[in-house]
Each structure stands twice: as C-alpha cells, then as structure tokens.
C-alpha cells in the first residue's frame, strides 16, 4: 500500500509544531479489574507495524480518568442511558428492557461493528441497531445521530463489550463498502489538502500545536472529550477532523462516513473495546 506524504506547505506547518514524543505503550490500562489491550500487531494490509489505542497518546492525567469508572466523566451519560433503557416509548408501549434481559445481553456486539447484517441487507453499526429497535419494535421515533441520547445509549451498549477484542470483518458483502472507506481514508480534501492518513498514519506520535497525534483508532468511542465536556460519536469526530482541515464534512450517518467507519474500525482489529473512553 502506498504511503502518502504531506504537501510541502502542510509539512512545513507540522514541522513548526512537531516534537519527538512517542506513545508509551508499556503502561497497562486496567478498568474495574478488566485489562484492556492498547496495542496489537497491525494487519498485513496496513502500512504500520503496530496498532495503538488513542489512550496511549494522552497525558497521565487524562489516562487516569479512564482507569476509574468513578472518575470517568463519560459514565454520567451511561447512567442517563440506563434511564432511557427502562423508559417506555412509542406506540407499542415498550422499553428496551421489555425485549432484552439487560444491556449485558449485548456483550460482544460492539467488538464486531460495523458489520454486514443479512436480515437488514446492509452494513450496520450501533446507531442502526438502536434505531431499528426503536422504530420496528417500540413504534418510537428514531433518534438522531451524534445527539446526546443516542451517544449515551451507544456508550451503554459499548460498555458491555469492554475488554473484548475488536474483530471487524472486511470480506464478503462488506468488502465493497470497506474499499470505499479505504479510498476516503487516503483521499486528500479541504483547503489544507490533507487525508486522514497524513495525520494518523504518517505523523502519529508527533505533536501538532498542543495535540499529540494518535493513530485515530475508534475502539474507544463514544469518547468523552475534555475539550467539549460531552460524549463524542465516531461520525461526530470524523466531521470535526474534516473541519480541522477546512473541508466540507460529509453528513453524520452518511454513506461516506459509514464506509469510513467500517475501514477505520478494521484498522483497530486486535485492540480492545474501551468505550466510553476519555480523550482530549
């Protein structure tokens, strides 16, 4: 796979702010007795040797917040989602709890998402499953993506897979969408003429301004960001990245972001589910 390089203008800009800091992968992430893998061998189709969780690139103070659920501010939203889980909504007079034994019944799901769903005939992610349940089984209105109630429920269900190994399938019916996502990952866009790969493959571990560039792994999403004091969805982060390089973002929930999510999720195969994580 060809490794893209930065344009001259952007390279100079990065050089002004870049440092030689690197991820400290020797530290172990253990939360409530669950050991979480923050590094793994990269797939042979990647142009890197090792995949690293975004947790590895954060400060000691930020890491510590994620190592204790009592300190993790993202858990406040998980508690809110538990209330929604038990709340009757829609014409069927049902709640999530009416059909499911509990959130723990979804253990393992987050580790496989996005994935091809034969019954639905398409690639599905967590937001899709939540809205299918709301519309088809509860007779309720679908929740909007990247909004507080949806992000909180995604965090609650993701939490059930904490510590499980990411294993996103990229073959079979999902292959075409995965190829679309890979193309988007390496396509330069925006006024800064940059691709996802320029930061998260070519320059991870470097400092750009005050930010320590990670590999852009999404195994920790939804992520509580200290920057905006709320949970952030995967597609919300994609949108923010595109704005940062002065590009017009694709829509949250769009086919483009769905394809990109599938590809980026597969780049993290071998890492553990972390969500909700804590990031800058």
C-alpha positions in Angstrom: 0.0 0.0 0.0 1.4 3.4 -1.0 2.2 5.6 1.9 1.0 9.2 1.3 3.2 12.1 2.2 2.3 15.6 3.3 2.2 18.5 0.9 5.1 20.9 1.2 3.0 23.6 2.8 1.5 21.4 5.4 4.8 19.6 6.1 6.4 23.0 7.0 3.4 23.8 9.2 3.7 20.5 11.0 7.4 20.8 11.4 6.9 24.1 13.3 5.0 22.3 16.0 6.2 18.7 15.8 8.0 17.1 18.7 9.6 13.7 19.1 7.1 12.4 21.7 6.0 8.8 21.2 3.3 6.7 22.7 4.1 5.0 26.0 2.7 1.6 25.2 4.3 -0.1 28.2 1.6 1.2 30.6 -1.3 -1.1 31.2 -4.9 0.1 31.0 -7.0 -1.8 33.6 -10.5 -0.6 34.4 -12.5 -2.2 37.2 -10.4 -5.4 37.0 -10.7 -5.6 33.2 -7.4 -5.5 31.3 -7.7 -3.6 28.0 -5.3 -4.2 25.2 -4.0 -0.8 24.0 -1.6 -2.2 21.3 -1.7 -5.1 18.9 0.1 -6.3 15.7 -1.1 -4.5 12.6 -2.9 -6.3 9.8 -0.6 -7.1 6.9 -2.5 -4.7 4.7 -1.6 -1.8 6.9 1.4 0.4 6.3 2.3 0.4 10.0 3.7 -2.4 12.3 1.5 -1.9 15.4 -1.9 -0.5 16.1 -2.2 1.7 19.2 -5.1 3.0 21.1 -5.6 6.7 21.5 -5.3 6.2 25.2 -1.5 5.6 24.6 -1.1 9.1 23.4 -2.8 11.0 26.2 -1.3 12.6 29.3 -1.1 10.7 32.5 -3.9 12.8 34.0 -6.2 12.0 31.1 -5.3 8.3 31.2 -6.1 8.2 34.9 -9.6 9.4 34.4 -10.3 6.4 32.2 -8.8 4.0 34.6 -11.5 4.5 37.2 -15.2 4.5 36.3 -15.9 6.7 39.3 -13.6 9.4 37.8 -14.6 8.8 34.2 -17.0 11.7 33.3 -18.4 9.6 30.4 -20.1 7.3 32.9 -22.5 10.0 33.8 -24.1 9.6 30.3 -24.1 5.8 30.7 -26.3 6.3 33.8 -28.6 8.5 31.8 -28.9 5.8 29.1 -29.9 3.3 31.7 -32.9 5.5 32.5 -33.8 5.5 28.8 -33.3 1.8 28.6 -36.1 1.4 31.2 -38.4 4.1 29.8 -41.5 3.1 27.8 -41.6 4.9 24.5 -43.6 4.5 21.3 -46.9 3.1 20.2 -46.0 -0.5 21.2 -45.8 0.5 24.8 -42.4 -1.0 25.2 -39.0 0.0 26.6 -35.6 -1.6 25.7 -36.0 -3.7 28.9 -39.3 -5.1 27.6 -37.5 -7.2 25.0 -33.9 -7.6 26.4 -32.7 -9.2 29.6 -30.5 -6.2 30.2 -27.7 -4.2 28.5 -25.3 -7.0 29.3 -27.1 -9.1 26.7 -25.3 -7.1 24.0 -21.8 -8.2 25.2 -19.6 -8.8 22.2 -21.7 -6.7 19.7 -19.5 -3.6 19.8 -16.4 -5.6 19.1 -17.8 -6.6 15.7 -19.3 -3.3 14.5 -19.8 -2.2 11.9 -20.8 -5.5 10.3 -22.9 -6.9 7.5 -26.4 -7.8 8.7 -28.0 -10.4 6.5 -31.6 -9.7 7.7 -31.2 -5.9 7.1 -29.2 -6.4 3.9 -26.7 -3.8 4.7 -23.7 -2.9 6.9 -25.0 -1.9 10.3 -23.4 0.0 13.2 -24.6 0.5 16.8 -26.8 3.5 15.9 -28.5 1.5 13.2 -29.4 -1.3 15.7 -30.7 1.1 18.2 -33.0 2.9 15.7 -34.2 -0.4 14.2 -35.3 -1.5 17.6 -36.9 1.9 18.3 -38.8 2.0 15.1 -39.7 -1.6 14.4 -40.2 -3.0 17.9 -41.2 0.0 20.0 -43.0 2.1 17.4 -40.9 5.0 18.6 -39.3 7.8 16.6 -35.6 7.2 15.6 -33.0 9.1 17.5 -30.8 11.5 15.6 -27.1 10.5 15.3 -24.4 12.3 17.2 -27.0 13.7 19.7 -26.9 13.2 23.5 -29.5 10.4 23.9 -28.1 8.4 21.0 -24.5 8.8 22.1 -25.3 7.8 25.6 -27.1 4.6 24.5 -24.2 3.7 22.2 -21.9 4.2 25.2 -24.0 2.0 27.5 -24.1 -0.9 24.9 -20.4 -0.5 24.0 -19.6 -0.7 27.7 -20.9 -4.3 27.7 -18.0 -5.3 25.4 -15.3 -3.6 27.3 -12.0 -5.6 27.1 -13.2 -7.7 24.2 -11.1 -7.8 21.1 -12.1 -5.8 18.1 -12.7 -8.1 15.2 -14.4 -6.3 12.3 -15.0 -8.4 9.2 -13.9 -6.8 5.9 -14.7 -9.6 3.5 -17.9 -10.9 1.9 -20.8 -8.4 1.4 -19.0 -5.7 3.4 -15.9 -5.7 1.1 -17.2 -3.0 -1.3 -18.0 -0.6 1.5 -14.7 -1.3 3.1 -12.9 -0.4 -0.1 -14.9 2.8 -0.3 -13.8 3.6 3.2 -10.1 2.9 2.5 -10.3 5.2 -0.5 -11.7 8.0 1.6 -9.0 7.5 4.2 -6.3 8.2 1.7 -8.0 10.9 -0.3 -6.8 14.5 0.2 -9.6 17.1 0.8 -10.1 20.6 2.0 -8.0 23.8 1.8 -5.1 22.1 3.6 -5.1 19.3 1.1 -4.9 16.5 3.7 -6.1 13.0 4.1 -6.8 11.0 7.3 -3.6 9.2 6.7 -1.5 12.3 6.8 -2.0 12.7 10.5 -2.9 9.3 11.7 -0.6 7.1 9.7 2.3 9.4 8.6 2.6 11.6 11.7 1.2 9.8 14.7 3.3 10.2 17.8 4.3 13.8 16.7 3.0 17.0 18.3 1.0 19.4 16.2 0.4 22.6 18.2 -0.7 21.3 21.6 -2.1 18.0 20.4 -0.3 14.6 20.4 -1.4 12.9 17.2 -2.7 9.4 17.6 -3.5 6.7 15.1 -7.1 7.8 15.1 -8.4 4.5 16.3 -12.1 4.4 17.2 -12.1 1.4 19.6 -12.7 3.9 22.5 -15.8 5.6 21.0 -18.0 7.1 22.1 -15.4 9.2 23.8 -15.8 11.8 26.4 -13.7 14.8 25.3 -12.3 17.2 27.8 -12.4 19.8 25.0 -16.2 19.9 24.8 -17.2 18.1 28.0 -19.5 15.6 26.4 -19.6 12.2 24.7 -18.5 12.4 21.1 -19.6 9.9 18.5 -17.4 8.4 15.8 -19.2 10.3 13.0 -19.1 13.4 15.0 -15.3 13.1 15.3 -15.0 12.4 11.6 -16.9 15.6 11.0 -14.6 17.6 13.4 -11.5 16.3 11.7 -12.7 17.4 8.3 -13.5 20.8 9.6 -10.0 21.0 11.1 -8.5 20.6 7.6 -11.0 23.1 6.2 -13.0 20.6 4.3 -16.8 20.4 4.0 -17.8 17.4 6.2 -20.0 14.6 4.9 -23.2 14.3 6.8 -23.4 12.4 10.1 -24.9 9.0 9.2 -24.0 9.4 5.5 -22.8 6.6 3.3 -19.4 8.2 3.2 -19.0 8.2 6.9 -20.4 4.7 7.2 -17.8 3.4 4.8 -15.0 5.4 6.6 -16.2 4.0 10.0 -16.0 0.4 8.7 -12.5 0.9 7.3 -11.2 2.8 10.4 -12.7 0.2 12.8 -11.0 -2.6 10.9 -7.6 -0.8 11.3 -8.0 -1.3 15.1 -8.6 -5.1 14.9 -6.7 -6.7 17.8 -7.3 -3.7 20.2 -9.9 -3.9 23.0 -13.2 -2.2 23.2 -12.7 0.8 25.6 -15.8 2.9 25.4 -16.6 5.2 26.9 -13.0 6.4 26.8 -11.6 9.8 27.8 -9.7 11.9 25.3 -8.5 15.5 25.0 
